[in-house]
Amino acid sequence: MPNEYIRGVKQNAWAPFPGKLWQRNYWERIVRNHDELQKIREYIVNNPRNWSNDALNGGFG
C-alpha cells in the first residue's frame, strides 16, 4: 500500500500528504483464548472514554 501511494504521487501527480500516513513499530497480536479476546474487546470499547485523559493524544481529546 505505501508503495502504491508513493508511485501515485510521483507518476500520477497525486497530492503528497504533509505528514505520516503509516504507523511504524506496531505489534501484531494472536488472540489465543476467549479471555484474551474479551480483554481486547473491553479495551476497544473503553479506549475512546480514556482519550481525553491521555497526555500523548496530541491535543485531540
N, C-alpha and C positions, 0 to 999 in steps of 0.2 A: 504493500500500500504506500509506504513513504516514497518508494522509487517511482511509482506512477505519478504521484503529485509533483515530485521534482522534475520529472520528464515533461509533465504538462506545463509547468512554469517556463521551462527552457524552450520547449518546442511549440507550444500552443498559445503562448502569451497569456497564460493564466496569471491572475494577480498573486504575487507572493504574499504569504501570511506573515505579518510582522511579529512573530513570536514563536513559541514552541507548540508544535502540533501533537507530538507523540510523547508519551510518558516514558521516561527512562527508569531503569532499575526497579521494575515492578516484579512481584513474585507470583508465580502461578501456584495454585494450591489444589491438591487432590483431596476431595471430601471422602473420608474413609468410613464414616458411620453416621447413623441418624443423629446422634448427639452433636457431632461436629456440624452437621448440616443445620440443625436448629440454632446453634450459636451464630452461624453465619447469617441466617435469616434474621435473627434478632439484631445483629449489628447493622444490617441493611435498613431495617425499619427504624432503628434508633439513631443512626448516624445523622440524618438531617436535623434532628432535635438538638444535637450537640454542636452543630456547626457554629453557632454564634459564640460558643464558649471556647472555640479552638483558636489559639493565638496564631496559628500558622495558616489560617484560611484566606489570607491576603486581603482582609477588609471587606469581604463579600457577604458577611453574615449580618 
